[in-house]
């Protein structure tokens, strides 16, 4: 077993002596337990999750689906980049959701702008689908579709080879398709990336780097 148990543990005794878990000698990736909890992964706004250490290749087509809930109007959702310019990025900026794609010829952005600045940042769950099909890109938020024409129709493949960063990224990592440096604060669940026939549901507890991220533990209400 190489990853921790997604659970709450309390009232532990050893040789009839109760352990003081309020003042541990050291602590790593342990969060408080919540009285009401939901499925999902909690991001505390300070870090990120890094997935696919060997690098994720977006290439010509990718479909990303996830659900998020936040009360913040800024935050990185997801980024996959390359050493060159090729990249994709999903972020919340001023309460809008932006999906950026660069297939090598220039960055294209499609933007979902809700009616009210805080309507996506109301602490409720929202469904997101971002689709890149060759040079075409689109976003569907809670069933509402937006898409953008891409003038670079000859450029169709995002040749990425870096990890997938979710909820933020390290300061020393370059992200060609993200404008925000703000880490996401809130909860994410059901992150699925599909390329052709290959569909992958990502379990955050198996990320190779987690900072300020608590898998399988999403507080029932913002604290």
C-alpha positions in Angstrom: 0.0 0.0 0.0 1.6 3.3 -1.1 -1.1 5.8 -0.4 -3.0 7.0 2.7 -6.4 5.9 3.9 -9.1 8.5 2.9 -10.8 8.5 6.4 -11.1 10.2 9.7 -9.4 8.6 12.7 -10.1 9.6 16.3 -9.8 8.5 20.0 -6.7 6.4 19.4 -5.2 4.8 22.4 -1.9 2.8 22.8 -1.4 0.8 25.9 -4.5 2.4 27.4 -3.0 5.9 26.9 -4.9 8.3 24.7 -2.9 10.0 22.0 -3.0 13.7 21.8 -3.7 14.4 18.2 -4.1 18.2 18.8 -0.4 18.8 19.1 1.5 16.2 17.0 5.3 16.1 16.8 5.0 16.2 13.0 2.1 16.3 10.5 1.9 15.8 6.7 -1.2 16.0 4.4 -3.6 15.6 7.3 -6.7 17.8 7.4 -9.4 18.3 10.0 -12.5 16.1 9.8 -15.8 17.7 9.0 -19.1 16.9 10.5 -20.8 16.9 7.1 -18.7 15.6 4.3 -19.3 15.2 0.5 -17.6 13.2 -2.2 -14.8 15.3 -3.7 -11.3 16.6 -3.1 -10.7 19.7 -1.1 -8.2 22.3 -2.3 -7.3 24.8 0.4 -6.2 27.5 -1.9 -2.4 27.1 -1.3 -1.3 24.4 -3.6 -2.0 21.9 -6.4 -2.3 18.3 -7.4 0.2 16.9 -10.0 -0.9 13.9 -12.1 0.8 11.7 -14.7 4.5 12.1 -13.8 5.6 10.9 -17.2 3.7 13.6 -19.0 0.2 13.8 -20.6 0.0 14.0 -24.4 -3.1 16.0 -25.4 -2.4 15.9 -29.2 -5.4 16.5 -31.5 -8.4 15.7 -29.4 -9.3 15.8 -25.7 -12.5 16.1 -23.7 -12.2 17.2 -20.1 -15.1 16.9 -17.6 -15.2 17.8 -14.0 -17.4 19.3 -11.3 -16.3 22.2 -9.1 -17.6 24.2 -6.2 -15.9 27.4 -4.9 -16.6 30.7 -3.3 -13.5 32.3 -4.9 -13.7 34.4 -8.2 -10.1 33.4 -9.2 -8.4 30.0 -9.4 -6.5 27.6 -11.7 -8.6 24.5 -12.6 -6.2 22.6 -14.8 -3.1 23.0 -17.0 -1.1 20.8 -19.3 1.9 22.4 -21.0 5.0 21.6 -23.0 8.6 23.0 -23.1 7.5 24.8 -26.3 4.3 26.8 -26.6 1.8 23.9 -27.0 -0.5 23.8 -24.0 -4.1 23.7 -22.7 -5.4 25.6 -19.6 -8.7 25.9 -17.7 -9.1 28.7 -15.1 -11.6 30.9 -13.3 -10.8 34.6 -13.7 -13.2 37.3 -12.3 -15.9 34.6 -12.0 -15.6 33.6 -15.6 -14.4 30.2 -16.9 -11.6 30.4 -19.5 -10.4 27.5 -21.7 -7.2 28.2 -23.5 -5.6 26.0 -26.2 -2.3 26.5 -28.1 -1.7 24.0 -30.9 1.6 25.7 -31.7 0.4 28.6 -33.9 -1.1 30.8 -31.1 -3.3 30.7 -28.1 -7.1 30.7 -28.5 -9.5 31.2 -25.7 -13.2 30.5 -25.2 -14.9 32.2 -22.3 -18.0 31.3 -20.3 -19.4 34.5 -18.7 -22.2 33.9 -16.3 -24.9 36.5 -15.8 -23.7 37.4 -12.3 -20.0 37.6 -11.3 -20.6 35.3 -8.3 -23.0 32.9 -9.9 -20.3 30.2 -10.5 -18.7 31.1 -7.2 -21.7 30.4 -5.0 -20.4 27.3 -3.2 -22.6 25.0 -5.2 -21.6 22.3 -7.6 -21.2 23.2 -11.3 -20.5 20.9 -14.2 -17.8 21.7 -16.7 -16.9 20.2 -20.0 -14.0 21.5 -22.1 -13.5 20.0 -25.6 -10.7 20.3 -28.0 -11.2 18.7 -31.4 -8.3 19.4 -33.6 -8.5 23.3 -34.0 -12.0 23.6 -32.6 -12.5 24.3 -28.9 -15.7 24.6 -26.8 -16.9 24.9 -23.2 -20.1 23.6 -21.6 -20.9 24.9 -18.2 -24.1 23.6 -16.5 -25.4 22.7 -20.0 -24.6 26.1 -21.6 -22.3 25.9 -24.6 -19.8 28.5 -25.8 -17.2 28.1 -28.5 -14.7 30.2 -30.4 -13.5 30.2 -34.0 -9.9 29.4 -34.4 -8.1 31.1 -37.3 -5.2 28.6 -37.1 -7.1 25.8 -38.8 -3.9 24.1 -40.1 -2.5 23.7 -36.5 -4.4 20.9 -34.9 -2.2 19.1 -32.3 -1.2 20.3 -28.8 2.1 18.4 -28.4 2.2 18.5 -24.6 4.5 16.2 -22.6 4.3 17.6 -19.0 2.2 16.5 -16.0 -1.4 17.5 -15.5 -1.5 20.2 -12.8 -4.9 20.6 -11.1 -5.9 23.5 -8.8 -2.6 25.3 -9.3 1.0 24.7 -10.2 4.5 25.1 -8.7 6.2 28.5 -9.0 9.1 27.0 -11.0 6.8 25.3 -13.6 5.9 27.1 -16.8 2.3 27.1 -18.0 1.8 28.5 -21.4 -2.0 28.6 -21.3 -2.8 29.9 -17.9 -2.9 33.6 -17.0 -3.7 33.1 -13.3 -1.3 32.1 -10.6 -4.1 31.8 -8.0 -4.5 28.3 -6.6 -8.1 27.0 -6.6 -9.9 27.1 -3.3 -12.9 24.7 -3.0 -13.8 21.2 -4.1 -13.4 19.2 -7.3 -14.7 15.8 -8.2 -15.2 13.5 -11.2 -12.2 14.7 -13.2 -12.3 12.7 -16.4 -10.0 13.1 -19.5 -11.0 11.3 -22.7 -8.8 10.9 -25.8 -10.5 8.9 -28.6 -11.6 5.6 -27.0 -9.4 6.1 -23.9 -11.3 7.5 -20.9 -9.5 8.1 -17.6 -11.0 9.0 -14.2 -8.3 10.6 -12.0 -8.1 9.7 -8.4 -6.4 12.5 -6.5 -5.1 10.2 -3.8 -2.8 8.7 -6.4 -1.3 12.0 -7.5 2.5 12.0 -7.4 2.6 15.5 -5.7 -0.1 16.9 -3.5 0.2 20.3 -1.7 -2.7 21.8 0.1 -5.0 19.1 -1.4 -7.1 16.6 0.6 -8.4 13.7 -1.4 -11.8 12.2 -0.7 -12.5 14.9 1.9 -14.8 17.7 0.9 -16.4 19.7 3.7 -20.2 19.9 3.4 -20.0 23.7 3.6 -17.2 26.2 3.2 -15.2 26.8 6.4 
